[in-house]
């Protein structure tokens, strides 16, 4: 474990022991999970990216249309 400094471009360098422990390689994609004051950095599997690519294709509604419909439901339920 170690400490890293945020650069002026808001970049972080993973400490060597963390990179080796979790087998991070140059070009790997990571997911930042924020829960209150804790930030987790998780390696994203390449299969996950391929599996979720085009997830919305072929649906009847676009993401924006779906979001608008959900929000309409919120207005109906407000008391």
PDB file with one MODEL, atoms N, CA, C and O in Angstrom:
MODEL        1
ATOM      1  N   UNK A   1       0.843  -1.172   0.000  1.00  0.00           N
ATOM      2  CA  UNK A   1       0.000   0.000   0.000  1.00  0.00           C
ATOM      3  C   UNK A   1       0.887   1.233   0.000  1.00  0.00           C
ATOM      4  O   UNK A   1       2.038   1.176   0.433  1.00  0.00           O
ATOM      5  N   UNK A   2       0.364   2.328  -0.476  1.00  0.00           N
ATOM      6  CA  UNK A   2       1.172   3.525  -0.548  1.00  0.00           C
ATOM      7  C   UNK A   2       0.333   4.770  -0.719  1.00  0.00           C
ATOM      8  O   UNK A   2      -0.897   4.721  -0.707  1.00  0.00           O
ATOM      9  N   UNK A   3       1.010   5.870  -0.877  1.00  0.00           N
ATOM     10  CA  UNK A   3       0.371   7.168  -1.063  1.00  0.00           C
ATOM     11  C   UNK A   3       0.725   7.663  -2.456  1.00  0.00           C
ATOM     12  O   UNK A   3       1.844   7.468  -2.932  1.00  0.00           O
ATOM     13  N   UNK A   4      -0.239   8.306  -3.103  1.00  0.00           N
ATOM     14  CA  UNK A   4      -0.026   8.865  -4.428  1.00  0.00           C
ATOM     15  C   UNK A   4      -0.466  10.322  -4.413  1.00  0.00           C
ATOM     16  O   UNK A   4      -1.334  10.704  -3.628  1.00  0.00           O
ATOM     17  N   UNK A   5       0.123  11.125  -5.267  1.00  0.00           N
ATOM     18  CA  UNK A   5      -0.204  12.546  -5.361  1.00  0.00           C
ATOM     19  C   UNK A   5      -1.009  12.779  -6.633  1.00  0.00           C
ATOM     20  O   UNK A   5      -0.703  12.213  -7.683  1.00  0.00           O
ATOM     21  N   UNK A   6      -2.040  13.615  -6.533  1.00  0.00           N
ATOM     22  CA  UNK A   6      -2.824  13.990  -7.705  1.00  0.00           C
ATOM     23  C   UNK A   6      -2.056  15.084  -8.440  1.00  0.00           C
ATOM     24  O   UNK A   6      -1.693  16.101  -7.849  1.00  0.00           O
ATOM     25  N   UNK A   7      -1.809  14.868  -9.738  1.00  0.00           N
ATOM     26  CA  UNK A   7      -1.053  15.839 -10.533  1.00  0.00           C
ATOM     27  C   UNK A   7      -1.946  17.003 -10.940  1.00  0.00           C
ATOM     28  O   UNK A   7      -3.148  17.002 -10.674  1.00  0.00           O
ATOM     29  N   UNK A   8      -1.343  17.998 -11.590  1.00  0.00           N
ATOM     30  CA  UNK A   8      -2.131  19.159 -12.024  1.00  0.00           C
ATOM     31  C   UNK A   8      -3.174  18.776 -13.068  1.00  0.00           C
ATOM     32  O   UNK A   8      -4.139  19.511 -13.279  1.00  0.00           O
ATOM     33  N   UNK A   9      -2.990  17.634 -13.720  1.00  0.00           N
ATOM     34  CA  UNK A   9      -3.978  17.121 -14.682  1.00  0.00           C
ATOM     35  C   UNK A   9      -4.936  16.133 -14.027  1.00  0.00           C
ATOM     36  O   UNK A   9      -5.650  15.409 -14.721  1.00  0.00           O
ATOM     37  N   UNK A  10      -4.957  16.099 -12.692  1.00  0.00           N
ATOM     38  CA  UNK A  10      -5.826  15.212 -11.905  1.00  0.00           C
ATOM     39  C   UNK A  10      -5.558  13.741 -12.185  1.00  0.00           C
ATOM     40  O   UNK A  10      -6.485  12.931 -12.187  1.00  0.00           O
ATOM     41  N   UNK A  11      -4.307  13.391 -12.420  1.00  0.00           N
ATOM     42  CA  UNK A  11      -3.926  12.002 -12.648  1.00  0.00           C
ATOM     43  C   UNK A  11      -3.292  11.431 -11.394  1.00  0.00           C
ATOM     44  O   UNK A  11      -2.674  12.151 -10.609  1.00  0.00           O
ATOM     45  N   UNK A  12      -3.452  10.125 -11.216  1.00  0.00           N
ATOM     46  CA  UNK A  12      -2.850   9.403 -10.099  1.00  0.00           C
ATOM     47  C   UNK A  12      -1.917   8.335 -10.640  1.00  0.00           C
ATOM     48  O   UNK A  12      -2.158   7.785 -11.715  1.00  0.00           O
ATOM     49  N   UNK A  13      -0.861   8.038  -9.910  1.00  0.00           N
ATOM     50  CA  UNK A  13       0.000   6.908 -10.221  1.00  0.00           C
ATOM     51  C   UNK A  13      -0.259   5.842  -9.172  1.00  0.00           C
ATOM     52  O   UNK A  13      -0.142   6.100  -7.974  1.00  0.00           O
ATOM     53  N   UNK A  14      -0.611   4.642  -9.622  1.00  0.00           N
ATOM     54  CA  UNK A  14      -0.804   3.547  -8.669  1.00  0.00           C
ATOM     55  C   UNK A  14       0.556   3.112  -8.143  1.00  0.00           C
ATOM     56  O   UNK A  14       1.481   2.900  -8.927  1.00  0.00           O
ATOM     57  N   UNK A  15       0.690   2.977  -6.838  1.00  0.00           N
ATOM     58  CA  UNK A  15       1.963   2.513  -6.290  1.00  0.00           C
ATOM     59  C   UNK A  15       2.337   1.139  -6.860  1.00  0.00           C
ATOM     60  O   UNK A  15       1.466   0.323  -7.162  1.00  0.00           O
ATOM     61  N   UNK A  16       3.632   0.901  -7.001  1.00  0.00           N
ATOM     62  CA  UNK A  16       4.130  -0.326  -7.621  1.00  0.00           C
ATOM     63  C   UNK A  16       3.584  -1.576  -6.946  1.00  0.00           C
ATOM     64  O   UNK A  16       3.189  -2.518  -7.633  1.00  0.00           O
ATOM     65  N   UNK A  17       3.553  -1.606  -5.607  1.00  0.00           N
ATOM     66  CA  UNK A  17       3.073  -2.812  -4.925  1.00  0.00           C
ATOM     67  C   UNK A  17       1.597  -3.068  -5.209  1.00  0.00           C
ATOM     68  O   UNK A  17       1.179  -4.223  -5.285  1.00  0.00           O
ATOM     69  N   UNK A  18       0.796  -2.005  -5.367  1.00  0.00           N
ATOM     70  CA  UNK A  18      -0.628  -2.164  -5.701  1.00  0.00           C
ATOM     71  C   UNK A  18      -0.765  -2.681  -7.127  1.00  0.00           C
ATOM     72  O   UNK A  18      -1.557  -3.588  -7.385  1.00  0.00           O
ATOM     73  N   UNK A  19       0.007  -2.105  -8.062  1.00  0.00           N
ATOM     74  CA  UNK A  19      -0.043  -2.564  -9.462  1.00  0.00           C
ATOM     75  C   UNK A  19       0.297  -4.041  -9.558  1.00  0.00           C
ATOM     76  O   UNK A  19      -0.374  -4.794 -10.263  1.00  0.00           O
ATOM     77  N   UNK A  20       1.338  -4.453  -8.851  1.00  0.00           N
ATOM     78  CA  UNK A  20       1.765  -5.852  -8.915  1.00  0.00           C
ATOM     79  C   UNK A  20       0.774  -6.771  -8.209  1.00  0.00           C
ATOM     80  O   UNK A  20       0.497  -7.870  -8.687  1.00  0.00           O
ATOM     81  N   UNK A  21       0.239  -6.323  -7.071  1.00  0.00           N
ATOM     82  CA  UNK A  21      -0.689  -7.145  -6.302  1.00  0.00           C
ATOM     83  C   UNK A  21      -1.961  -7.447  -7.099  1.00  0.00           C
ATOM     84  O   UNK A  21      -2.478  -8.564  -7.054  1.00  0.00           O
ATOM     85  N   UNK A  22      -2.461  -6.447  -7.826  1.00  0.00           N
ATOM     86  CA  UNK A  22      -3.707  -6.601  -8.586  1.00  0.00           C
ATOM     87  C   UNK A  22      -3.474  -6.756 -10.082  1.00  0.00           C
ATOM     88  O   UNK A  22      -4.425  -6.767 -10.863  1.00  0.00           O
ATOM     89  N   UNK A  23      -2.205  -6.876 -10.484  1.00  0.00           N
ATOM     90  CA  UNK A  23      -1.838  -7.123 -11.880  1.00  0.00           C
ATOM     91  C   UNK A  23      -2.385  -6.058 -12.840  1.00  0.00           C
ATOM     92  O   UNK A  23      -2.900  -6.388 -13.909  1.00  0.00           O
ATOM     93  N   UNK A  24      -2.272  -4.783 -12.455  1.00  0.00           N
ATOM     94  CA  UNK A  24      -2.665  -3.698 -13.346  1.00  0.00           C
ATOM     95  C   UNK A  24      -1.609  -3.548 -14.433  1.00  0.00           C
ATOM     96  O   UNK A  24      -0.409  -3.591 -14.161  1.00  0.00           O
ATOM     97  N   UNK A  25      -2.068  -3.373 -15.657  1.00  0.00           N
ATOM     98  CA  UNK A  25      -1.181  -3.161 -16.803  1.00  0.00           C
ATOM     99  C   UNK A  25      -1.555  -1.850 -17.479  1.00  0.00           C
ATOM    100  O   UNK A  25      -2.680  -1.372 -17.335  1.00  0.00           O
ATOM    101  N   UNK A  26      -0.621  -1.273 -18.212  1.00  0.00           N
ATOM    102  CA  UNK A  26      -0.894  -0.051 -18.963  1.00  0.00           C
ATOM    103  C   UNK A  26      -2.051  -0.307 -19.923  1.00  0.00           C
ATOM    104  O   UNK A  26      -2.063  -1.313 -20.632  1.00  0.00           O
ATOM    105  N   UNK A  27      -3.018   0.599 -19.947  1.00  0.00           N
ATOM    106  CA  UNK A  27      -4.169   0.467 -20.833  1.00  0.00           C
ATOM    107  C   UNK A  27      -5.368  -0.212 -20.194  1.00  0.00           C
ATOM    108  O   UNK A  27      -6.451  -0.213 -20.778  1.00  0.00           O
ATOM    109  N   UNK A  28      -5.202  -0.796 -18.995  1.00  0.00           N
ATOM    110  CA  UNK A  28      -6.344  -1.400 -18.299  1.00  0.00           C
ATOM    111  C   UNK A  28      -7.374  -0.326 -17.977  1.00  0.00           C
ATOM    112  O   UNK A  28      -7.024   0.825 -17.719  1.00  0.00           O
ATOM    113  N   UNK A  29      -8.630  -0.707 -17.993  1.00  0.00           N
ATOM    114  CA  UNK A  29      -9.700   0.211 -17.610  1.00  0.00           C
ATOM    115  C   UNK A  29     -10.031  -0.032 -16.145  1.00  0.00           C
ATOM    116  O   UNK A  29     -10.003  -1.166 -15.665  1.00  0.00           O
ATOM    117  N   UNK A  30     -10.348   1.059 -15.440  1.00  0.00           N
ATOM    118  CA  UNK A  30     -10.695   0.954 -14.027  1.00  0.00           C
ATOM    119  C   UNK A  30     -12.035   1.628 -13.775  1.00  0.00           C
ATOM    120  O   UNK A  30     -12.446   2.524 -14.513  1.00  0.00           O
ATOM    121  N   UNK A  31     -12.697   1.188 -12.735  1.00  0.00           N
ATOM    122  CA  UNK A  31     -13.980   1.737 -12.312  1.00  0.00           C
ATOM    123  C   UNK A  31     -13.773   2.382 -10.956  1.00  0.00           C
ATOM    124  O   UNK A  31     -13.191   1.773 -10.059  1.00  0.00           O
ATOM    125  N   UNK A  32     -14.245   3.611 -10.800  1.00  0.00           N
ATOM    126  CA  UNK A  32     -14.169   4.302  -9.517  1.00  0.00           C
ATOM    127  C   UNK A  32     -15.524   4.177  -8.835  1.00  0.00           C
ATOM    128  O   UNK A  32     -16.537   4.619  -9.377  1.00  0.00           O
ATOM    129  N   UNK A  33     -15.547   3.583  -7.657  1.00  0.00           N
ATOM    130  CA  UNK A  33     -16.770   3.406  -6.877  1.00  0.00           C
ATOM    131  C   UNK A  33     -16.662   4.323  -5.664  1.00  0.00           C
ATOM    132  O   UNK A  33     -15.749   4.178  -4.851  1.00  0.00           O
ATOM    133  N   UNK A  34     -17.599   5.274  -5.542  1.00  0.00           N
ATOM    134  CA  UNK A  34     -17.561   6.246  -4.454  1.00  0.00           C
ATOM    135  C   UNK A  34     -18.689   5.947  -3.476  1.00  0.00           C
ATOM    136  O   UNK A  34     -19.858   5.880  -3.858  1.00  0.00           O
ATOM    137  N   UNK A  35     -18.324   5.768  -2.215  1.00  0.00           N
ATOM    138  CA  UNK A  35     -19.293   5.542  -1.148  1.00  0.00           C
ATOM    139  C   UNK A  35     -18.895   6.431   0.017  1.00  0.00           C
ATOM    140  O   UNK A  35     -17.936   6.144   0.734  1.00  0.00           O
ATOM    141  N   UNK A  36     -19.641   7.514   0.199  1.00  0.00           N
ATOM    142  CA  UNK A  36     -19.345   8.519   1.218  1.00  0.00           C
ATOM    143  C   UNK A  36     -17.913   9.012   1.064  1.00  0.00           C
ATOM    144  O   UNK A  36     -17.595   9.629   0.047  1.00  0.00           O
ATOM    145  N   UNK A  37     -17.031   8.760   2.040  1.00  0.00           N
ATOM    146  CA  UNK A  37     -15.664   9.277   1.942  1.00  0.00           C
ATOM    147  C   UNK A  37     -14.657   8.221   1.488  1.00  0.00           C
ATOM    148  O   UNK A  37     -13.450   8.412   1.634  1.00  0.00           O
ATOM    149  N   UNK A  38     -15.149   7.108   0.939  1.00  0.00           N
ATOM    150  CA  UNK A  38     -14.279   6.025   0.465  1.00  0.00           C
ATOM    151  C   UNK A  38     -14.373   5.937  -1.059  1.00  0.00           C
ATOM    152  O   UNK A  38     -15.469   5.915  -1.619  1.00  0.00           O
ATOM    153  N   UNK A  39     -13.225   5.886  -1.720  1.00  0.00           N
ATOM    154  CA  UNK A  39     -13.174   5.704  -3.174  1.00  0.00           C
ATOM    155  C   UNK A  39     -12.442   4.400  -3.449  1.00  0.00           C
ATOM    156  O   UNK A  39     -11.285   4.235  -3.063  1.00  0.00           O
ATOM    157  N   UNK A  40     -13.124   3.471  -4.122  1.00  0.00           N
ATOM    158  CA  UNK A  40     -12.511   2.197  -4.494  1.00  0.00           C
ATOM    159  C   UNK A  40     -12.148   2.249  -5.975  1.00  0.00           C
ATOM    160  O   UNK A  40     -12.897   2.795  -6.786  1.00  0.00           O
ATOM    161  N   UNK A  41     -11.013   1.687  -6.318  1.00  0.00           N
ATOM    162  CA  UNK A  41     -10.597   1.577  -7.714  1.00  0.00           C
ATOM    163  C   UNK A  41     -10.613   0.096  -8.058  1.00  0.00           C
ATOM    164  O   UNK A  41      -9.876  -0.697  -7.473  1.00  0.00           O
ATOM    165  N   UNK A  42     -11.470  -0.270  -9.022  1.00  0.00           N
ATOM    166  CA  UNK A  42     -11.611  -1.676  -9.391  1.00  0.00           C
ATOM    167  C   UNK A  42     -11.222  -1.865 -10.848  1.00  0.00           C
ATOM    168  O   UNK A  42     -11.589  -1.068 -11.712  1.00  0.00           O
ATOM    169  N   UNK A  43     -10.486  -2.915 -11.105  1.00  0.00           N
ATOM    170  CA  UNK A  43     -10.100  -3.262 -12.470  1.00  0.00           C
ATOM    171  C   UNK A  43     -11.343  -3.789 -13.189  1.00  0.00           C
ATOM    172  O   UNK A  43     -12.056  -4.644 -12.664  1.00  0.00           O
ATOM    173  N   UNK A  44     -11.595  -3.275 -14.388  1.00  0.00           N
ATOM    174  CA  UNK A  44     -12.760  -3.686 -15.170  1.00  0.00           C
ATOM    175  C   UNK A  44     -12.336  -4.801 -16.105  1.00  0.00           C
ATOM    176  O   UNK A  44     -11.363  -4.668 -16.847  1.00  0.00           O
ATOM    177  N   UNK A  45     -13.070  -5.896 -16.064  1.00  0.00           N
ATOM    178  CA  UNK A  45     -12.742  -7.018 -16.937  1.00  0.00           C
ATOM    179  C   UNK A  45     -13.058  -6.651 -18.384  1.00  0.00           C
ATOM    180  O   UNK A  45     -14.065  -5.996 -18.655  1.00  0.00           O
ATOM    181  N   UNK A  46     -12.213  -7.065 -19.300  1.00  0.00           N
ATOM    182  CA  UNK A  46     -12.433  -6.765 -20.714  1.00  0.00           C
ATOM    183  C   UNK A  46     -13.719  -7.411 -21.205  1.00  0.00           C
ATOM    184  O   UNK A  46     -14.380  -6.876 -22.095  1.00  0.00           O
ATOM    185  N   UNK A  47     -14.080  -8.551 -20.636  1.00  0.00           N
ATOM    186  CA  UNK A  47     -15.322  -9.214 -21.026  1.00  0.00           C
ATOM    187  C   UNK A  47     -16.532  -8.375 -20.643  1.00  0.00           C
ATOM    188  O   UNK A  47     -17.515  -8.343 -21.383  1.00  0.00           O
ATOM    189  N   UNK A  48     -16.478  -7.695 -19.503  1.00  0.00           N
ATOM    190  CA  UNK A  48     -17.586  -6.856 -19.066  1.00  0.00           C
ATOM    191  C   UNK A  48     -17.840  -5.744 -20.072  1.00  0.00           C
ATOM    192  O   UNK A  48     -18.991  -5.440 -20.385  1.00  0.00           O
ATOM    193  N   UNK A  49     -16.788  -5.144 -20.575  1.00  0.00           N
ATOM    194  CA  UNK A  49     -16.934  -4.070 -21.558  1.00  0.00           C
ATOM    195  C   UNK A  49     -17.573  -4.613 -22.831  1.00  0.00           C
ATOM    196  O   UNK A  49     -18.474  -3.983 -23.386  1.00  0.00           O
ATOM    197  N   UNK A  50     -17.120  -5.770 -23.299  1.00  0.00           N
ATOM    198  CA  UNK A  50     -17.681  -6.364 -24.512  1.00  0.00           C
ATOM    199  C   UNK A  50     -19.134  -6.780 -24.303  1.00  0.00           C
ATOM    200  O   UNK A  50     -19.961  -6.618 -25.200  1.00  0.00           O
ATOM    201  N   UNK A  51     -19.450  -7.317 -23.122  1.00  0.00           N
ATOM    202  CA  UNK A  51     -20.805  -7.781 -22.849  1.00  0.00           C
ATOM    203  C   UNK A  51     -21.802  -6.634 -22.769  1.00  0.00           C
ATOM    204  O   UNK A  51     -22.959  -6.796 -23.157  1.00  0.00           O
ATOM    205  N   UNK A  52     -21.375  -5.479 -22.274  1.00  0.00           N
ATOM    206  CA  UNK A  52     -22.305  -4.366 -22.099  1.00  0.00           C
ATOM    207  C   UNK A  52     -22.314  -3.401 -23.278  1.00  0.00           C
ATOM    208  O   UNK A  52     -23.148  -2.497 -23.321  1.00  0.00           O
ATOM    209  N   UNK A  53     -21.414  -3.570 -24.224  1.00  0.00           N
ATOM    210  CA  UNK A  53     -21.393  -2.697 -25.398  1.00  0.00           C
ATOM    211  C   UNK A  53     -22.693  -2.863 -26.173  1.00  0.00           C
ATOM    212  O   UNK A  53     -23.114  -3.983 -26.462  1.00  0.00           O
ATOM    213  N   UNK A  54     -23.321  -1.752 -26.506  1.00  0.00           N
ATOM    214  CA  UNK A  54     -24.567  -1.792 -27.264  1.00  0.00           C
ATOM    215  C   UNK A  54     -25.755  -2.293 -26.476  1.00  0.00           C
ATOM    216  O   UNK A  54     -26.712  -2.809 -27.054  1.00  0.00           O
ATOM    217  N   UNK A  55     -25.706  -2.149 -25.179  1.00  0.00           N
ATOM    218  CA  UNK A  55     -26.764  -2.663 -24.311  1.00  0.00           C
ATOM    219  C   UNK A  55     -28.135  -2.084 -24.655  1.00  0.00           C
ATOM    220  O   UNK A  55     -29.147  -2.775 -24.533  1.00  0.00           O
ATOM    221  N   UNK A  56     -28.177  -0.831 -25.080  1.00  0.00           N
ATOM    222  CA  UNK A  56     -29.452  -0.168 -25.360  1.00  0.00           C
ATOM    223  C   UNK A  56     -29.922  -0.384 -26.801  1.00  0.00           C
ATOM    224  O   UNK A  56     -31.021   0.045 -27.150  1.00  0.00           O
ATOM    225  N   UNK A  57     -29.123  -1.033 -27.639  1.00  0.00           N
ATOM    226  CA  UNK A  57     -29.520  -1.231 -29.039  1.00  0.00           C
ATOM    227  C   UNK A  57     -30.785  -2.076 -29.121  1.00  0.00           C
ATOM    228  O   UNK A  57     -30.957  -3.040 -28.376  1.00  0.00           O
ATOM    229  N   UNK A  58     -31.657  -1.698 -30.034  1.00  0.00           N
ATOM    230  CA  UNK A  58     -32.850  -2.488 -30.283  1.00  0.00           C
ATOM    231  C   UNK A  58     -33.995  -2.236 -29.315  1.00  0.00           C
ATOM    232  O   UNK A  58     -35.055  -2.847 -29.454  1.00  0.00           O
ATOM    233  N   UNK A  59     -33.814  -1.365 -28.350  1.00  0.00           N
ATOM    234  CA  UNK A  59     -34.907  -1.061 -27.434  1.00  0.00           C
ATOM    235  C   UNK A  59     -35.868  -0.087 -28.091  1.00  0.00           C
ATOM    236  O   UNK A  59     -35.481   0.689 -28.965  1.00  0.00           O
ATOM    237  N   UNK A  60     -37.130  -0.134 -27.662  1.00  0.00           N
ATOM    238  CA  UNK A  60     -38.142   0.729 -28.263  1.00  0.00           C
ATOM    239  C   UNK A  60     -37.914   2.196 -27.925  1.00  0.00           C
ATOM    240  O   UNK A  60     -38.198   3.072 -28.742  1.00  0.00           O
ATOM    241  N   UNK A  61     -37.402   2.471 -26.726  1.00  0.00           N
ATOM    242  CA  UNK A  61     -37.185   3.848 -26.289  1.00  0.00           C
ATOM    243  C   UNK A  61     -35.691   4.137 -26.203  1.00  0.00           C
ATOM    244  O   UNK A  61     -34.879   3.243 -25.963  1.00  0.00           O
ATOM    245  N   UNK A  62     -35.352   5.400 -26.403  1.00  0.00           N
ATOM    246  CA  UNK A  62     -33.974   5.815 -26.153  1.00  0.00           C
ATOM    247  C   UNK A  62     -33.803   5.988 -24.648  1.00  0.00           C
ATOM    248  O   UNK A  62     -34.783   5.993 -23.903  1.00  0.00           O
ATOM    249  N   UNK A  63     -32.585   6.127 -24.214  1.00  0.00           N
ATOM    250  CA  UNK A  63     -32.320   6.349 -22.797  1.00  0.00           C
ATOM    251  C   UNK A  63     -32.987   7.615 -22.290  1.00  0.00           C
ATOM    252  O   UNK A  63     -33.487   7.648 -21.165  1.00  0.00           O
ATOM    253  N   UNK A  64     -32.999   8.656 -23.110  1.00  0.00           N
ATOM    254  CA  UNK A  64     -33.617   9.928 -22.717  1.00  0.00           C
ATOM    255  C   UNK A  64     -35.126   9.764 -22.596  1.00  0.00           C
ATOM    256  O   UNK A  64     -35.723  10.282 -21.652  1.00  0.00           O
ATOM    257  N   UNK A  65     -35.754   9.057 -23.529  1.00  0.00           N
ATOM    258  CA  UNK A  65     -37.204   8.823 -23.452  1.00  0.00           C
ATOM    259  C   UNK A  65     -37.556   8.019 -22.208  1.00  0.00           C
ATOM    260  O   UNK A  65     -38.542   8.317 -21.533  1.00  0.00           O
ATOM    261  N   UNK A  66     -36.765   7.015 -21.907  1.00  0.00           N
ATOM    262  CA  UNK A  66     -36.992   6.203 -20.710  1.00  0.00           C
ATOM    263  C   UNK A  66     -36.895   7.068 -19.461  1.00  0.00           C
ATOM    264  O   UNK A  66     -37.731   6.967 -18.563  1.00  0.00           O
ATOM    265  N   UNK A  67     -35.884   7.909 -19.405  1.00  0.00           N
ATOM    266  CA  UNK A  67     -35.686   8.790 -18.249  1.00  0.00           C
ATOM    267  C   UNK A  67     -36.871   9.745 -18.089  1.00  0.00           C
ATOM    268  O   UNK A  67     -37.335   9.961 -16.969  1.00  0.00           O
ATOM    269  N   UNK A  68     -37.364  10.315 -19.181  1.00  0.00           N
ATOM    270  CA  UNK A  68     -38.515  11.223 -19.115  1.00  0.00           C
ATOM    271  C   UNK A  68     -39.748  10.494 -18.589  1.00  0.00           C
ATOM    272  O   UNK A  68     -40.488  11.048 -17.777  1.00  0.00           O
ATOM    273  N   UNK A  69     -39.978   9.266 -19.038  1.00  0.00           N
ATOM    274  CA  UNK A  69     -41.122   8.486 -18.560  1.00  0.00           C
ATOM    275  C   UNK A  69     -41.021   8.205 -17.066  1.00  0.00           C
ATOM    276  O   UNK A  69     -42.018   8.285 -16.348  1.00  0.00           O
ATOM    277  N   UNK A  70     -39.830   7.880 -16.601  1.00  0.00           N
ATOM    278  CA  UNK A  70     -39.632   7.630 -15.168  1.00  0.00           C
ATOM    279  C   UNK A  70     -39.941   8.891 -14.378  1.00  0.00           C
ATOM    280  O   UNK A  70     -40.601   8.826 -13.341  1.00  0.00           O
ATOM    281  N   UNK A  71     -39.473  10.029 -14.854  1.00  0.00           N
ATOM    282  CA  UNK A  71     -39.709  11.293 -14.147  1.00  0.00           C
ATOM    283  C   UNK A  71     -41.180  11.682 -14.159  1.00  0.00           C
ATOM    284  O   UNK A  71     -41.660  12.280 -13.195  1.00  0.00           O
ATOM    285  N   UNK A  72     -41.910  11.359 -15.225  1.00  0.00           N
ATOM    286  CA  UNK A  72     -43.354  11.619 -15.245  1.00  0.00           C
ATOM    287  C   UNK A  72     -44.033  10.855 -14.124  1.00  0.00           C
ATOM    288  O   UNK A  72     -44.939  11.374 -13.472  1.00  0.00           O
ATOM    289  N   UNK A  73     -43.600   9.630 -13.899  1.00  0.00           N
ATOM    290  CA  UNK A  73     -44.147   8.821 -12.812  1.00  0.00           C
ATOM    291  C   UNK A  73     -43.889   9.447 -11.453  1.00  0.00           C
ATOM    292  O   UNK A  73     -44.723   9.331 -10.555  1.00  0.00           O
ATOM    293  N   UNK A  74     -42.758  10.103 -11.285  1.00  0.00           N
ATOM    294  CA  UNK A  74     -42.448  10.775 -10.022  1.00  0.00           C
ATOM    295  C   UNK A  74     -43.453  11.894  -9.765  1.00  0.00           C
ATOM    296  O   UNK A  74     -43.916  12.070  -8.639  1.00  0.00           O
ATOM    297  N   UNK A  75     -43.790  12.652 -10.814  1.00  0.00           N
ATOM    298  CA  UNK A  75     -44.721  13.771 -10.658  1.00  0.00           C
ATOM    299  C   UNK A  75     -46.111  13.271 -10.286  1.00  0.00           C
ATOM    300  O   UNK A  75     -46.809  13.909  -9.498  1.00  0.00           O
ATOM    301  N   UNK A  76     -46.516  12.138 -10.845  1.00  0.00           N
ATOM    302  CA  UNK A  76     -47.839  11.592 -10.550  1.00  0.00           C
ATOM    303  C   UNK A  76     -47.940  11.143  -9.101  1.00  0.00           C
ATOM    304  O   UNK A  76     -49.005  11.256  -8.495  1.00  0.00           O
ATOM    305  N   UNK A  77     -46.855  10.637  -8.539  1.00  0.00           N
ATOM    306  CA  UNK A  77     -46.884  10.096  -7.186  1.00  0.00           C
ATOM    307  C   UNK A  77     -46.666  11.143  -6.101  1.00  0.00           C
ATOM    308  O   UNK A  77     -46.884  10.853  -4.925  1.00  0.00           O
ATOM    309  N   UNK A  78     -46.245  12.345  -6.460  1.00  0.00           N
ATOM    310  CA  UNK A  78     -45.980  13.338  -5.412  1.00  0.00           C
ATOM    311  C   UNK A  78     -47.297  13.806  -4.799  1.00  0.00           C
ATOM    312  O   UNK A  78     -48.288  14.004  -5.502  1.00  0.00           O
ATOM    313  N   UNK A  79     -47.292  13.977  -3.491  1.00  0.00           N
ATOM    314  CA  UNK A  79     -48.521  14.318  -2.763  1.00  0.00           C
ATOM    315  C   UNK A  79     -48.551  15.772  -2.397  1.00  0.00           C
ATOM    316  O   UNK A  79     -49.512  16.234  -1.781  1.00  0.00           O
TER     317      UNK A  79
ENDMDL
END
